[in-house]
């Protein structure tokens, strides 16, 4: 991959820039961060909570299905009121 700025050197720095362009004053600021650094620039946000807690027993197939559905929807995997092992009778 070649540098986004000079189109000559091999990319070796973030933002798709070569070493020389990355450290040249004013060049780095012209290109937005890519990938992980872009997420750092924006900031991490917690996904929303699931709409309701589940009564599925932890480790059960039902709980795994609930977790898979939550992951597909992009919400947090665990709701604070989900059933926990400590909540179950012996």
N, C-alpha and C positions, 0 to 999 in steps of 0.2 A: 504494500500500500504506500502511495506517495503522499507527501505533505500537502495539506489542503491550501497552504499559503503559497509556497514557492513552486510546487508541482515538480520538484526535482529530487529531493532527498527522501530517504525511507522514514516512515513515521516511527518515532521512538518516544514520544511524549504524549500526554493526554491531549484531548481536543483534536486529534488527528494531525498534529504538527510534528515537524522534525525538531531536533535539539536546537538548532540555530534559530529557527523561527519562534519556538516556544519562549526562548530567553531574550529575543529582540524586544526592546521596550515598545509597547503599544500593539504588538501583533496578537498576543495571547487573548487580549480583551475583545478582539474582533470575532472570535469564534466561541460559540456556546459550548459548555461542557457536554460530553456524551456519556451515556451509560450510567455507571454507579455515581460518578462525580456529579452528574446532572441531578440525580435524586438527592444528593447531599446539598446541592445548591437550592433545591426546592424545599427540602426538608421532609422528613418522614412523618407520615400521618397514620394513625391507627385506623384500620378499617372499621366500619360501623359494627355495632353489636348485632347478633342475630335477633330476629323479631321476638322470639320466645324461647325459653329454656326447653331442654328435652328431659324426658323421664327415662330415657334409655340408659341401661346399666353400663358403666364404664368398661370398655374392652369388649363389649358385645358387638355382634354383627350389626345390630340396629344402630348403635352409637357410631360405628364406622361409616354406615350409610349417611347418618346425619352430618358427620364431619365432612364427608365427600360433597354433599349438597351445599354445605356452608362454604367450602373452599371454592366450588364452582360459582357461587353467587358473589364471592369476593368479600364476605363478611368475616368477622373474627370466628375462629373455630370453637372457642369455648365461651359460653354465656356464664356470667357469675352465678346464676341460679340453677345451672345444670346439676343433675343428681351426681353426688360424689360418693365414693366408697364409704366414707365416714358417715354418710347420711343413711346408708342402707342398714336394715336390721341384720343381726348375725344369724 
